[in-house]
Amino acid sequence: MKKIIVFFAIALISFSSFGQKLDNEFYFRFGYSNPSWEQFGLTNEDRDYVGIEDKTGAIFELGTIFMISSVPASENLAFGINVDYLYLNYNNFSTINNELNIGTLRVGSKIGPSFTFSPTKRLAFDVFAKADIAWATATAFYEISIEDADETYIAKIATGFSTGLNIRFGILMIGLEYNTISPELESDDNPGDFLGNLSDENSNKSPLPSMNFTLGLSF
């Protein structure tokens, strides 16, 4: 399944180089990634037991919205392909007095269709849905007072889904995106030991849903 999604992503990127208008939107943006309290399958009882009391995160994205001229649309409407060449997403949970923290870093790409509505020359709204391809994911349990992680879990390619909205005014871009992906995080010290899902003991996949709020520039 993963190979099919990766092949589909490559095919879409190749297709986007044909039939595109001159008003493609290249962008870079960064912002706050708000991890769901339900990451790793956590429940309210789990959070109280472990003592998790705070969460934070950050995200950076670099991409292009390719407008497809072959799709019929009015002057104010356009269809396209939205490609994030690279994204870096970091989420962190901390316990009371920072005695234990859970940090997750994910590096990947995203691609999918977009729909653009531009009511005026300088204002545009983009609605999109993308396949999320995480090339690598790492989760570490660590203490603030030490440099080395107590325990680290690593995953290779994982696939997920994201959907959201961009608001573009001139070169300014504001983004809102919901992202969900579930990599199989395997212990770096003990191969075959997976972090898993606290709500499903039969699953090796760790759900990592988050809501991202970004600000950037598009050209």
N, C-alpha and C positions, 0 to 999 in steps of 0.2 A: 504493500500500500504506500509506504514511504517513497519507494522508487517511482511509483506512478505520479505522486504529487510533485516530486522534484522534476520529473520529466515534463509535466504539465507547466510548471513554473518557467522552465527554460524555453518551452515552446511559446508561451505568452510573451516573454521578453523579446524573442526573435520576431514574433508577429508585430509587436509594437513598433518596430523600426520601420514598418511599411505603412503607407497611407496616413501618416501623421501630419497634423497642421503645424504651423509655425508657433502657435501659442501654447506649446507644452509647458508645464509648470515644474521646474526643478526647485526643490526645497530642502532646507535643513531646519530642524527644530529640536527643542529640548523642553523638559518640563518635569512635572510631578507624576510619579506612578503610584497609585494608591492600591496596595495589595488588599485583596478580600480577606476578611477574617476567616474565611473558609478554605484558604490555601492549605494544602497537605491533608485536606479532609478534616480540618479542625472543627470542633463544635464548641459551644459556650462552656461546656463542662471541661473540655480539654484545656481551653485557655485559662480557666480558673485554676485547674490542677497544676499546670506548668507555671502559671504566674505571668503570662504574657499580658502586657499592659499598653504597649505602644507599637506603632508600625509606621513605616515611611518608605520612600522609594524615589527613583529618578529614571528618566528615559531620554535617549538621544536617537534621532532618526535622520536618515539621508535618503532622498528618493526623488521620483519624477512621476507626474501625472501625464501620461501620453494620451492626447486627444485623437480619436480615430475619425478621420474625415469620411470614411466609407459608410458610417452609420448615419442615416438621415435624421436630421433634427432641425429645429428652428434656430434663429439667431441667438436666442437666449438659453438654449439647451444643448448639451453635448454628452456623449458617452466616451469613456476612455478606459485605460488600464493604469491602475495605480501600483507602482513598484517601489518598495522600500529596499534599496540595495543593501543597506546595513542598518541594524538597530542594536542598541545596547540598553538592556533593561535590568535595573537592580531593585530588589525589594528586600526589606529588612524588618524583622520582628524583634522586639527587645522585652526582656522580663524585668521584674522589679530590681532596681539598683544595678541594672545591666549585668547581672550575674551570669546570664546566658543569653546569647543572641543567635538568631537564625538569619543568615544572609544568602540571597540567591541572585546570581548573575547569569543573564541569558544573552547570547549573541546570535543573531539570525537575520533573515530576510522575510519580506512579505510581498504578496502579489495578488491582485484581484481586480474585478470590474469596478468602475466608478461612474457616477452620474452627476453632472455639473449643471447648476442653474445660476445664471448671471443676470439679475434684474437690471443692473446698471453696468456701465463700462468698468468701474473700479471695484465692484462688489460681486463675489461669487460664493456659492455654497456647493460643497462636494460631499456626496453621500457615497460611502464605499463599503465593500465587504472583501476581505482578503484571506488567503491561505497563509498561515504563519508557519515558517520553516525555521526552527531553532537549530542552528548548526552545533551549538554546544551549550550546556547548562551546568552550573555548579552551585551546590548548596553547602554552606559551611556552618557548623555550630561553633561559636567562639565566645570568648570573654573580651570585654573592652580592654582589660588590663594586660593582655598578652597579645603577641603578634601572630603566633601560629594558631591555626584552627584546631579545635579539639577533635573534630570529625568532619570529613568532607565526602560529599556524594556527587558523582559526575554522570552526566548523560550525554550521549552523542545526538544524532539527528532525531528530532521530534517534530510532530506537526500539530497545528492547532488552527484557531479561527479568530478573526477580529472583525469588528464592524464599528463604524463611527461617522463623524461629521467634521468637515473643515469649514471654517469661515475665513475667506480671503478678502482683504480690503487693501487694494494697491499691492505692495510687496509684503504686507503683514499677513501672517497666517496663524489662526487659532484653531487648535484641534481638540476633539473629544473622542475617545476611543475605548471600547470595551474589548478586552483580550482574554482568551482562555486557551490554555495548552496544558498537556499532562505528560511530561517526560518521565522516563524510567530512570530514576536517580539511583545509581549503584555505588556502594561504599568503595572509596579509593583504597582503603586498607584491607577490606574483606570482600573480595569479588563474590557475587552471588547474593549479597545482602543488600536489599533495596529499601529505600526510605519509605516508599509505598503510600498508601492512603489510609488515614486513621479511621475513616468512615466505611472502608471496604477492605477487610483483611485479606481478601482474595486477589487484590489488585496490586501490581508492582508500580503502577503509575501514580505520580503525585500531581494533583490538580493545582494549577497556579493562576487562577483568574485575577485580573486587576483592571482598574479603570485609570486611563492615562489622560492627563490634561497638559497640552503642549502649546508653546509659543515659538514662532519662527519666522523665517523669510522665504518667500517664493519668487522666482524670476521667470 
